[in-house]
Amino acid sequence: AAALRRLCDRWTRRTMAAESKTGEARLNLEAVIGFGGSVSTGLIYHPDNVHVIYPLGSTVVIKNTIDNTQAFLQGHTDKVSCVALSNDGKYIASGQVTAMGFQAAVIVWDVEAGIRNANTSDSTGEIVYKLMLHKVKIQDLSFSPDGRYLATLGGEDDNNLVVWNLETGKAICGSPAASYAALTVRWFNNNSTQLVTAGQYNLRIWEFDLAARKLRPTDCHLGQLKRVINCIAIDETDAVAYCGTRTGDLLEVNLGNGRFSRAGRNRFSLGITSIVTFKTAGSNTIIVGTGDGTVATIDAARLSVRGSASVMGAVTSMSLGSDPSTVFIGTNQGNTYLVNTDSLEVELRSTAHYGKINDVCFPKGSSDIFVTCSTNDIRVWNARTRMELLRIQVPNLECNCIAVMPNGRSIVSGWDDGKIRAFYPESGKLQYVITDAHAESVTAVACSHDAQRLVSGGKDGRVRVWNVSGRTQNMELSFKEHKGSVNDIYVSSDDTEAVTASADGSVIIWNIKRGVRVNAMFASTQFRSILYHPDESQILTCGSDRKITYWDASDYNAIRILDGSSEEVNALDIEPDGVLFVSGGVDKLVKVWHYDEGEVVGTGVGHSGGITKVKISPDQRSIVSVGAEGAIFVWTMPAAGAADLAAEGYVPHAGVEDEVDDEAVGLAQLRRDKLEEARKAADE
């Protein structure tokens, strides 16, 4: 009977997983904080001068700049590598990267349908076509001026140019783009039979022959110049193309005869990375963005600089709306700006992390703000408006972990120089520093519920308890039993015990009042995260073995083992009432589980990098997940967990009974140990 019950449970879990993959149990994506600034020409200003389009991970975001709402286009399986918008603003095309040897998808989206379905789980009508032909990566995209055709350019491993019919969704013709890698493609502004590609030592004008289904190239003659061309802008009359190069030159090429005309008088540091051109008062103006963050306006008549401004990070995107008086600019540091093209006044519009986010936490009892830490800083965010409230930077250091004191008076953080730093949450000023908290990097911190003590873990495997109640910070206890990095710490509600999870495959329960080890649990995994059920009768762990394990907190034996993912599971969090818990990992999926049933009730798809941490807001209405790509995703909690039952008087109770065949687990562990011994003997 027990075996039959386990078989039924396993079948149920597989069924739920299959349903979630097909979208039947998708989590609603409320909001995102982030901008894929590394994507060239990824930020697009819609012709309605209201919406801005940009990629974030595997999601394409349509943001309303007036009321600060967002719509999300989800269908890619990996990071979005390029985005384009049709001239009439009705369609978006986006390409992605994929694994070596596999085809990368180009998806054509209906903008109106995407906006209509905002903040719903309905995606009806969003995907117009899914085009599969290129391998590994889509390098660039361009719509023809009449919107009938789409040109797609494959990445370095593909390097093919293909023209698609957008009335049928079929490929018309294709050709190798060049001998060397092509980096960009643009249609002429007034002619749907001609387009331009450029890249490493190549610049070509293509004649598109629909009747013959052929693409015929003409190489442009640049004389003695050998340049890598990053970007192209074609003037309104299709007479000339302006090319921005990696060496910082601005080249003008005559599109009538395909010959080099002249070069700009200035060279820009770190190359020209983005370029746009427009006509005002009878003269052409060129705006270039560079790798050192310079934005410069150039007189097209003399190719000389009129004026310049600076932004933070390399400029990767520039986009004009229907009014050329302003241009939207995106940088590789996750910032977006609105720049006046006449005065070059720069207005910062949004900020985001641009590196891996290591941790996220909510202050106790507050769902309106949350704190994140990344490779370069700590940031405090408004959860409602999704705006940055505070930024704390420590130059040349990485923040690995953060916690907010229960009394809200300190943001405590662990850094890779072995120090613990606490900051005032209102001003971001340094409150105190614990020097040499650990011999190596500080990898985990947790606060006692009375806000009197800190528990920290380090890469050296040490666990230390600090008294931070006075003006000085004193170490009370130090434990050294872990052989690997301490990845997570959880303090019991009465502040008597702390549980630590380590990469050495051990979980140790410490009595931090008496300074002794209470017990330990071991498994063939690198533990990533650990937490107590709210009634503290059971412990939940996850790790590199892809399992989520329930442990009895009295005898410390495993009582249930779930297949948490197809890859490593990095993070866990549980509701205060213990009904649902959330997991995230290297598979890039946010999963919501029913604790007692052990079933997936919702899956969130959107990250393009591994998920590093997940947190449930104190009001239980939202889930925040952060990832290696630098994105913050806010998800709607499923209805089953959205009500705070604990606040309504419900007493949490873990209803999971022992489902693990201890003898079978022991035999399996014995087999693994023998295999490991045999491998070591063979190596010797």
Number of C-alpha atoms within 10 A of each C-alpha: 6 10 10 9 11 13 12 12 16 16 12 16 19 15 14 18 21 14 17 20 16 10 14 15 21 20 23 21 24 20 24 21 22 24 32 32 28 21 23 25 26 28 27 24 25 23 19 12 15 13 20 20 23 26 26 28 25 26 25 28 25 23 21 17 13 9 9 10 16 21 25 26 26 19 19 24 19 21 24 27 27 26 28 23 23 20 16 12 16 15 20 21 26 29 30 24 26 20 11 11 10 13 19 25 26 27 23 23 24 19 20 13 20 24 20 15 17 20 18 13 14 14 16 10 14 23 20 16 18 17 19 13 17 25 22 21 28 30 27 28 27 25 27 22 18 13 19 14 22 23 21 29 28 28 23 16 14 21 24 22 23 21 25 19 16 17 10 10 15 14 18 21 18 19 15 17 26 20 10 14 22 30 24 24 25 23 25 24 19 13 13 18 16 20 21 23 25 26 23 18 16 22 28 22 24 19 16 20 15 13 7 9 13 16 23 14 20 13 15 19 17 19 8 6 10 11 21 23 28 23 26 28 25 23 20 15 10 17 13 21 23 23 26 27 26 21 16 22 21 26 23 23 23 17 19 10 13 18 16 18 14 15 17 18 13 13 14 21 15 16 23 30 28 28 28 21 22 17 13 9 6 6 10 15 20 22 23 27 30 27 21 18 21 20 27 21 24 23 16 20 9 11 19 16 17 13 15 16 15 17 22 17 18 27 31 27 27 28 23 20 18 12 10 15 15 21 23 21 30 35 30 23 21 23 24 25 20 19 20 15 20 12 13 19 14 19 14 13 14 17 19 21 27 23 19 20 28 22 25 24 21 21 21 14 11 12 18 16 19 20 24 24 28 25 20 19 20 26 20 24 18 15 20 10 14 21 16 17 14 15 15 17 16 12 8 10 14 20 28 23 28 26 24 24 22 17 12 16 16 22 23 23 26 28 24 20 18 20 21 25 21 23 19 15 19 13 11 18 11 14 14 17 16 18 12 13 25 25 15 18 23 30 27 27 27 23 23 22 17 13 18 16 21 24 24 27 30 29 23 19 24 22 26 20 25 19 18 17 13 8 8 10 15 14 15 14 16 17 15 10 12 23 15 18 25 30 27 26 26 22 22 16 15 9 18 14 20 23 24 27 32 28 21 19 19 22 26 19 22 21 17 21 13 10 15 14 16 13 15 15 15 17 15 14 18 25 30 26 26 25 23 22 24 21 15 16 14 23 22 23 23 29 28 20 18 21 21 23 19 27 23 18 17 11 10 17 18 23 18 19 18 16 16 25 21 12 17 23 31 26 27 26 24 23 24 21 24 24 23 25 23 24 27 30 29 22 19 25 22 29 26 27 21 17 21 14 14 23 22 25 20 24 27 25 24 25 28 24 22 21 30 25 26 28 26 25 25 18 16 23 17 22 24 24 28 30 27 22 23 27 27 26 23 23 22 19 24 21 9 10 20 15 15 18 17 15 11 9 9 10 13 17 16 16 12 16 11 14 15 16 13 13 9 10 12 11 11 12 14 12 12 13 13 12 12 12 12 12 11 10 9 8 7 6
